[in-house]
């Protein structure tokens, strides 16, 4: 909680996905519902939740991010509880602390997106899974089904956690009544998720930007998987590490946590061979499994040696890692430059370079996302190509005028401020954007500009009269 509240405002910066959340959460429920039919249905429940948050408190970026702080604090509690049950109280404390300090967790604790809420729901569904394996109580499966359904409705790829839980049941040799309870719970979750899945299948164009990198994504996954496996092997060397009051010999840290580490990101990478869909934040909850295993392994290392020099060295390494994660890493994560495409910085550049009355053009048109919170009209400028606002058109980024009308408006302008992202122009090409680029090349001259992340804000003047 303290780490989440530290620097929560990030100097007022707002990256593009958070700008979408802010805009969607401020639409009325009927407009939001109409929008979700054509775009971003996968985040629909989260937007409705955030609409309720802003209805209670119009707190700007703090209100936008505070639910993620609370959710990730709950997730850390759940990780600590799993570590305690599966490997003892010291391991539980270590697991919770490692989770809270993990850089990726610190990042998404402070983002106005659904990933922290999904992580909390999956972690506590895993807690219910362990309870059900030990006690066989039906109410555990009821709560499990509710939490799993919530996680999946917040983001569909949480359904991959159910696969990991199924492997846990098989590996733990669960009884038939327990397995039956899990199957019924999963059936209810899948039935609940089916309508959202059907709608989102028609919106796959929104993830056309995803590119899976062998050097980055695959390597990152393999490193985490190997780390989890090494921790599991280390913990297996001894049958127990202190009291484990809640579990049986069949329910161990490895059997619960390792499938969560390996399967959800691994399956998403396999699917990405056909359709690129892998983004690490989509399976952020898999880090909970890594931290449970790491907490158990660290406790194993500490308790397996009695030499003061070895313990002192271990404590020094842990202290150095903690300081590193809190100072250079933590400070960077809480700076305005820590996120790509800072919408606040793009808006500031448009305001500085342009002047009241100047028309603004976006290339491609989806880059209007950078000015959703502060549209050009609020700066005294004109969104030259805009036909209908995002809310009025029930879209994420609004609709644009016909190419001929855009050309006539540009022909009547002496200056234009162009906000563009060249990396996206290749796979978001449209006739409107091609017409804009052609007119800029033939009739305007670039005068001066500024680069902000992947955004380039440039002032163009007609006839070279900068």
ABEGO torsion letter per residue (X at the ends): XAAAABGAAGGGBBBAAAAAAAAAAABBAAAAAAAAAABGAAAAAAAAAAAAAAAABBAEAAAAAAAAAAAAAAAAAAAAAAAAAAAEAAAAAAAAAAAAABAAAAAAAABBBAAAAAAAAAAAAAAAAAAAAAAGBAAAAAAAAAAAAAAAAABAAAAAAAAAAAAAAAAAGBBAAAAAAAAAAAAAAAAAAAAAAAAAAAAAAAAAABBBBAAAAAAAAAAAAAAAAAAAAAAAABABBEBBAABBAABBAAAAAAAAAAAAAAAAAAAAAABBABBAAAAAAAAAAAAAAAAAAAAAAAAABABAAAAAAAAAAAAAAAAAAABAAAAAAABAAABBGBAAAAAAAAAAABBBGBBBBBOBAAAAAAAAABBAAAAGBBBAABABBAAAAGBAAEBBBBAAAAAAAAAABABBBBBBBAAAAAAABBAAAAAAAAAAAAABBBABBBBBEABBBBBBBBGGBX
